[in-house]
C-alpha cells in the first residue's frame, strides 16, 4: 500500500470515528488522530482554526449540536502529489 493510500485510510477512519462517537467522546478521537496544534482548514464561516481543543469547541461541537443526527458518508478522499 502506498503512503498516499495509507494516509487516505487514516483520514477516512478519523472522519468515520468522529461522526460515530458521542459529542462527549469527540476529544478522545481528535487526540488519537491529531497533534495539539493541528490546523483545521474548514469552510466559511469557520475558516482556519488552530488547535485540537479549538477545533472541537469551534467546529465539531457546534456542528453536532446543530445536527444531532449527523452522519458522515465518505464518497471520495483525495491525496497525493500535486
C-alpha distances in whole Angstrom, upper triangle without the diagonal:
4,7,8,6,7,10,11,10,13,15,15,16,19,20,21,22,24,26,26,28,32,33,34,31,29,29,27,24,25,25,22,20,22,24,28,28,26,27,27,27,29,31,34,37,34,33,31,31,31,30,29,32,33,30,31,35,35,32,31,34,36,33,34,37,38,36,36,34,31,28,25,23,20,20,18,15,15,14,13,16,19
4,5,5,6,9,10,11,13,14,15,17,19,20,21,23,25,26,27,29,32,33,34,31,29,29,28,24,24,25,22,19,21,23,27,26,24,24,25,25,27,29,33,35,32,30,29,29,29,28,27,31,32,29,30,34,34,31,30,33,35,33,33,37,37,35,36,35,31,28,25,23,20,20,17,14,13,11,10,12,16
4,5,5,6,9,10,11,12,14,15,17,19,20,21,23,24,26,27,30,31,32,29,26,26,25,22,21,22,19,16,18,19,23,23,20,21,21,22,24,27,30,32,30,28,26,26,25,25,24,28,29,26,27,31,31,28,27,31,33,31,31,35,35,34,34,33,30,27,24,23,19,20,17,14,13,10,9,11,15
4,5,5,6,9,10,11,12,14,15,17,18,20,21,23,24,26,29,29,31,28,25,26,25,22,21,22,19,16,17,19,23,22,19,20,20,20,21,24,27,29,27,25,24,25,24,24,23,27,27,24,26,30,29,26,26,29,31,28,29,33,33,31,32,31,28,25,21,20,17,17,14,10,9,6,6,9,12
4,5,5,6,9,10,10,12,14,15,16,18,20,21,22,24,28,28,30,27,25,25,24,21,21,22,19,16,18,21,24,24,21,22,21,21,23,25,28,30,28,27,26,26,26,26,24,28,28,25,26,30,30,27,25,29,31,28,28,32,32,30,31,30,26,23,20,18,15,15,12,10,9,8,9,12,15
4,5,5,6,9,10,11,12,14,15,16,18,20,21,22,26,27,28,25,23,23,21,18,18,19,16,13,16,18,22,22,19,20,20,21,23,25,29,31,28,27,25,25,25,24,22,25,27,24,25,28,28,26,24,28,30,27,28,31,32,30,30,29,26,23,20,19,16,17,14,11,12,10,11,14,17
4,5,5,6,9,10,11,12,14,15,17,18,20,21,25,25,26,23,21,21,20,17,16,17,14,11,13,15,19,19,16,17,16,17,19,22,25,27,24,23,21,21,21,20,19,22,23,20,22,25,25,23,21,25,27,25,25,29,29,28,28,27,24,22,18,18,15,16,13,10,10,8,9,12,15
4,5,5,6,9,10,11,12,14,15,17,18,20,23,24,26,23,20,21,20,17,16,18,16,13,14,17,21,21,17,17,17,17,18,20,24,26,23,22,21,21,22,21,20,23,24,20,21,25,25,22,20,24,26,23,23,27,27,26,26,25,22,19,15,14,11,12,10,6,7,7,9,13,15
4,5,5,6,9,10,10,12,14,15,16,18,22,23,24,21,19,20,19,15,16,17,14,12,15,18,21,22,18,19,18,19,20,22,26,28,25,24,24,23,23,22,20,23,24,21,22,25,25,22,21,24,26,23,23,27,28,25,25,24,21,18,15,14,11,13,11,9,11,10,13,16,19
4,5,5,6,9,10,11,12,14,15,16,20,20,22,18,16,17,16,12,12,14,11,8,11,14,17,18,15,17,16,17,18,21,25,26,23,23,21,21,20,19,17,20,21,18,19,22,23,20,18,21,24,22,22,25,26,24,24,24,20,18,15,15,13,15,13,10,12,11,14,17,20
4,5,5,6,9,10,11,12,14,16,19,19,21,18,15,16,16,12,11,14,12,9,10,14,17,17,14,14,13,14,15,17,21,23,20,19,18,18,18,17,15,18,19,16,17,20,20,17,16,19,21,19,19,23,23,22,22,21,18,16,12,13,10,12,11,8,10,10,13,16,18
4,5,5,6,9,10,11,12,14,18,18,21,18,15,17,17,13,13,16,14,11,13,17,20,20,17,18,16,16,16,18,22,24,21,21,21,20,21,20,18,21,21,18,18,21,21,18,16,19,21,18,18,22,23,20,21,19,16,13,10,10,7,10,9,7,10,12,15,18,20
4,6,5,6,9,10,11,12,16,17,18,15,13,15,14,10,11,13,11,9,12,16,19,20,17,18,17,18,18,21,24,25,23,23,22,21,21,20,17,19,21,18,17,21,21,19,16,19,21,19,18,22,23,21,20,19,16,14,11,11,10,13,13,11,14,15,18,21,23
4,5,5,6,8,10,11,14,14,16,13,10,12,11,7,8,10,9,7,9,13,15,17,14,15,14,15,15,18,22,22,20,20,19,18,18,16,13,16,17,14,14,17,18,15,13,16,18,16,16,19,20,19,18,18,15,13,11,12,11,14,14,12,15,15,18,21,23
4,6,5,6,9,10,13,14,16,14,11,13,13,10,10,13,12,10,12,16,17,18,15,16,13,14,14,16,19,20,18,18,18,17,18,17,14,17,17,14,13,17,17,13,11,14,16,13,13,17,18,16,16,15,12,10,7,9,8,12,12,11,14,15,19,22,23
4,6,5,6,9,12,13,16,13,11,14,14,10,12,15,13,12,14,18,20,21,18,19,17,18,17,19,22,23,21,22,22,21,22,20,17,19,20,16,15,19,19,16,13,16,18,15,14,17,18,16,15,14,11,9,6,8,8,12,13,12,16,17,21,24,26
4,5,5,6,10,11,13,10,8,11,10,7,9,12,10,10,13,17,18,20,17,19,17,19,18,20,23,24,21,22,22,20,21,19,15,17,18,15,14,17,19,16,12,14,17,15,13,17,18,16,15,14,12,11,9,12,12,16,16,15,19,20,23,26,28
4,6,6,8,8,11,9,6,9,9,6,8,11,11,10,12,15,16,18,15,17,14,16,15,18,20,21,18,19,19,17,18,16,13,14,15,12,10,14,15,12,9,11,13,11,10,14,15,14,13,13,10,10,9,12,12,16,17,16,19,20,23,26,28
4,6,8,9,12,11,9,12,13,10,11,15,14,14,15,19,20,21,18,19,16,18,16,17,20,20,18,20,20,19,20,19,16,17,17,14,12,15,16,13,9,11,13,10,9,12,13,11,10,10,7,6,6,9,11,14,16,16,19,21,24,28,29
4,7,9,12,10,9,13,13,10,13,16,15,15,17,21,22,24,21,22,20,21,20,21,24,24,22,24,24,22,23,21,18,19,20,17,15,17,19,16,12,13,16,13,11,14,15,13,11,10,9,7,8,11,13,16,18,18,22,23,27,30,31
4,6,8,6,6,10,10,8,11,13,13,14,16,19,20,22,20,21,19,22,20,22,24,24,22,24,24,21,22,20,16,16,18,16,13,15,17,15,11,12,15,13,10,13,15,13,11,11,11,11,11,14,16,20,21,21,24,25,28,32,33
4,5,5,7,10,11,10,12,15,15,16,18,21,21,23,21,23,20,23,21,23,25,24,22,24,24,22,22,20,17,16,18,16,12,14,17,15,11,10,13,12,9,11,14,12,10,11,11,12,13,17,19,23,24,24,27,28,32,35,36
4,5,5,8,10,10,11,14,15,16,17,19,18,20,19,20,18,20,19,21,22,21,19,21,21,19,20,17,14,13,14,13,9,11,13,12,8,7,10,10,7,8,12,11,9,11,11,13,14,18,20,23,24,24,27,28,31,34,35
4,6,7,9,10,12,13,15,16,17,19,18,20,20,21,20,23,21,24,25,24,21,24,23,20,20,18,14,13,15,14,10,11,15,14,11,9,12,13,11,11,15,15,13,15,15,16,18,21,23,26,27,26,29,30,33,36,37
4,6,6,7,9,10,11,13,15,17,16,19,18,20,19,22,21,23,25,25,22,24,23,20,20,17,13,12,15,14,11,13,16,15,11,11,14,14,12,14,17,16,14,16,15,16,16,20,21,25,25,24,27,28,31,34,35
4,5,5,6,9,10,11,12,14,14,16,15,17,15,18,17,20,22,21,18,20,19,16,17,14,10,10,12,10,7,10,13,11,8,8,12,12,10,12,15,15,13,15,13,14,14,18,18,22,23,21,24,24,28,30,32
4,5,5,6,9,10,10,12,11,14,13,15,14,18,18,21,22,22,18,20,18,15,15,12,8,7,10,9,7,10,12,12,9,10,14,14,13,15,18,18,17,19,17,18,17,21,21,25,25,23,25,25,28,30,32
4,5,5,6,9,10,12,12,15,14,17,17,20,20,23,26,25,22,23,21,18,17,14,10,10,14,13,10,13,16,15,13,13,17,17,16,18,21,20,19,20,19,19,18,21,21,25,25,23,25,25,28,30,32
4,5,5,7,9,11,12,15,13,16,15,18,18,21,24,24,20,21,20,17,17,14,10,11,14,12,10,14,16,14,11,13,16,16,14,17,20,19,18,18,16,16,15,18,17,21,21,19,22,22,24,27,29
4,5,5,6,8,9,11,10,12,12,15,15,19,21,21,18,18,17,14,13,10,7,9,11,9,8,12,13,12,10,12,15,15,14,17,19,19,18,20,17,17,16,18,18,21,21,19,20,20,23,25,27
4,6,5,7,7,11,10,13,14,17,18,22,24,24,20,21,19,16,14,11,7,9,12,11,10,14,16,15,13,15,18,18,18,20,23,22,22,23,21,21,19,22,21,24,24,21,23,22,24,27,28
4,6,8,10,13,12,15,15,19,20,23,26,26,23,23,21,18,17,14,11,13,16,14,13,17,19,18,15,17,21,20,19,22,24,24,23,23,21,20,18,21,20,23,22,20,21,21,23,25,28
4,7,10,12,10,13,13,16,17,20,23,24,20,20,18,16,15,12,10,13,15,13,13,17,18,16,14,17,20,19,19,22,24,23,23,23,20,19,17,19,17,20,19,16,18,17,19,22,24
4,6,8,6,9,10,13,15,19,22,22,18,18,15,13,11,9,7,10,12,10,11,15,16,15,14,16,19,19,19,22,24,23,23,24,21,21,19,21,19,22,21,18,19,17,19,22,23
4,5,5,9,11,14,17,21,23,23,19,19,15,13,10,8,7,10,12,11,13,16,17,16,16,18,21,21,22,24,26,26,26,27,25,24,22,24,23,25,24,21,21,20,21,23,24
4,6,9,11,15,17,21,22,22,18,18,15,12,9,5,5,8,10,10,11,14,15,15,15,17,20,20,21,23,25,26,26,27,25,25,24,26,25,28,26,23,24,23,24,26,27
4,6,9,13,15,19,20,20,17,16,12,10,6,4,6,9,9,10,12,14,14,15,16,18,20,21,22,24,25,26,27,29,26,26,24,27,25,28,26,23,23,22,23,24,25
4,6,10,12,16,18,18,15,14,10,8,6,5,6,9,9,8,11,14,13,13,14,16,18,18,20,22,23,24,25,26,23,23,21,23,21,24,22,19,19,18,20,21,22
4,6,9,13,15,15,12,10,7,6,5,6,8,11,10,8,12,14,13,12,14,17,18,18,20,22,23,23,25,26,23,23,21,23,21,23,21,18,18,17,19,20,20
4,6,10,12,13,9,8,6,5,6,8,9,11,9,7,10,12,10,9,11,14,15,14,17,19,19,20,22,23,19,20,17,20,18,20,19,16,17,16,19,20,20
4,7,9,11,8,6,5,7,9,11,12,15,12,10,13,15,12,11,13,16,16,15,18,20,20,20,22,23,20,20,18,19,18,19,17,15,15,15,18,19,18
4,7,8,6,5,6,8,11,13,13,15,12,10,12,14,11,8,11,14,13,12,15,17,16,17,19,20,17,18,16,17,16,18,17,15,16,17,20,21,20
4,6,6,5,8,11,14,16,17,18,15,13,15,16,12,10,13,15,14,12,16,18,16,17,20,20,17,18,16,18,17,18,17,17,17,19,21,23,21
3,5,5,9,11,15,18,19,19,16,14,16,16,12,11,14,16,14,13,17,18,16,17,21,22,19,20,19,21,20,21,21,20,21,22,25,26,24
4,6,9,11,15,17,18,18,15,13,15,14,11,10,13,15,12,12,16,16,15,17,20,22,19,21,20,22,22,24,23,23,23,25,27,28,27
4,6,7,11,13,14,14,11,10,12,11,8,7,11,13,11,11,14,15,14,16,19,21,18,20,19,21,21,23,22,21,22,23,25,27,25
4,7,10,13,15,16,12,11,14,14,10,10,13,16,14,14,18,19,18,19,22,24,20,22,20,22,21,22,21,20,20,21,23,24,22
4,7,10,12,13,10,9,13,13,10,10,13,16,15,16,19,20,20,21,24,25,22,23,21,23,22,24,22,20,20,20,22,23,22
4,7,9,10,7,6,10,10,8,8,11,13,14,14,17,18,19,20,22,24,21,22,21,23,22,24,23,21,21,21,24,24,24
4,7,9,6,7,10,11,10,11,13,15,16,17,19,21,22,23,24,26,23,24,23,25,24,26,25,22,22,22,24,24,24
4,6,5,6,9,10,10,11,12,14,16,17,18,20,22,23,23,26,23,24,22,25,24,27,25,23,23,22,24,26,26
4,5,5,6,9,10,10,10,12,15,15,16,18,20,21,21,23,20,21,20,23,22,25,24,21,23,22,24,26,27
4,5,5,6,8,10,10,10,13,14,15,16,19,20,20,22,20,22,21,24,24,27,27,24,26,25,28,30,30
4,5,5,6,8,9,10,11,13,15,16,17,19,20,22,20,22,21,24,24,27,26,24,25,25,28,29,29
4,6,5,5,6,9,10,11,12,14,16,17,18,20,17,18,17,20,20,23,22,20,22,22,25,26,27
4,6,6,5,6,8,9,10,12,14,15,15,17,15,17,16,20,20,23,23,22,23,24,27,29,30
4,6,6,6,7,10,11,11,13,15,15,18,17,19,19,22,23,26,26,25,26,27,30,32,32
4,7,7,7,9,11,11,12,15,16,19,17,19,19,22,22,25,25,24,25,26,29,30,30
4,6,6,6,9,10,11,12,14,16,13,15,15,18,19,21,21,20,22,23,26,28,28
4,6,5,6,8,10,10,11,13,11,13,12,16,17,20,20,19,22,23,26,28,29
4,5,5,6,8,10,10,13,11,14,15,18,20,23,24,23,25,27,30,32,32
4,6,5,6,8,10,13,12,15,16,19,20,23,24,24,26,28,31,33,33
4,6,5,6,8,10,8,11,12,15,17,20,21,21,23,25,28,31,31
4,5,5,5,8,7,10,11,15,17,20,22,22,24,26,30,33,33
4,6,6,9,9,13,15,18,21,24,25,25,28,30,33,36,36
4,6,9,9,12,15,18,20,23,24,25,27,30,33,36,35
4,5,5,9,12,15,17,20,22,23,26,28,32,34,34
4,6,9,12,15,18,21,23,24,27,30,33,36,36
4,6,10,13,16,19,21,23,26,28,32,35,36
4,7,10,13,16,18,19,22,25,29,32,32
4,6,10,13,15,16,20,23,26,29,30
4,6,9,12,13,16,19,23,26,26
4,6,9,11,15,18,21,25,25
4,6,7,11,14,18,21,22
4,7,10,14,17,20,21
4,6,10,13,16,17
4,7,10,14,15
4,7,10,11
4,7,9
4,7
4
